[in-house]
Amino acid sequence: MSPIDLIRARLATLDPAQVDIRDDSAQHAGHAGAKEGGHYAVRIIAARFAGLPTVQRHRLVYDALGDLREARIHALSIVAQTPDEQRSSS
């Protein structure tokens, strides 16, 4: 399974309405530490984030990813929104 597929599968536990994952690893080739894992950007829309501050939303994402953070992910950019927030920002 590809790293993006693994990330998507793990984030499914948050019951997202939408998940977009971008692999930015090529932009960081040669960067110290990049050999240990890739660089990814995640945009996740989930009702579960309602009422939570950004730090708690990110913690839910990190917890869902579990050991992937150490084994397959070197850097992660997260945008975590509720469906209402996504609609108002579109």
N, C-alpha and C positions, 0 to 999 in steps of 0.2 A: 504494500500500500504506500502511495506517495506521501510525503510530509503534509501536503495540503489536504489530502483525503483523511489522514490521521487527525489533523486539527479539526476538520469539519465534523468527523465522527465524535470527537470528544466534546465539541461545543454543542452537539445535538442534545446533550443532557440539560441544557438551559432552555430547551424548547423554543428555539429562535424562529421568528417569522422570516428572517432573512440573514444569510451569512455570506459575506464577500471576503475572499482571502487573496492577497497578492503576495507573490514571492519576489522580494527585492534583493535576493542574495547576490545576483550578478553585479549590482551596484556597489557591493562591499567586498568583492574578490580581493584577496591579499590583505585585508583588514585583520589585525591581530585578533585572534579568538574566533574568526569566522569559520575556521575549519571544524570547530566543534558543533556547529549547527547553522541553520539558515536565518535569514532576516525576513520577517513577514509583517504584513499589515493586515489587520482584521477589522472589519466593520460588521458588527452584530446588532440586530434589531430583535429585542425580546421584551415582552410585557413584564417579565420578571424583574426588570431594572426599575420599574416604577417606584418612585419615592426614595430611591437609593442615590447617595452621592457618587461621584465619579470613582473615588477610591474603592468603595464597596463593589461597584460594578466590575472594575478591573480585577478585584480579588476573586469574584465569582468566575471570571474568565480564566485567570491563572489556576484556580483550584480545579476547574474542569479539565484543563490541559495537563495537570499533574506532572508526571515524570517526563513528558515531552519537552518541557521547558529546559530540562537539564541535558537531555539526550539529543534532541533534534532542532531546538530553537535557541539561537544565540541572541536575537533581538526581536522584540514584538511591539508593534504600534497598534493601539486599540482605540476604536471608536465604538462605544456601547450606548445605544439609544433605545428608547421605548418606541413603539409604533407611532404614538402621537408626536413625539419629538421628530421622528423621521419625516412625517407628513408636513410638519410646520417648517422644516428646514429645506424642503424640496422646492 
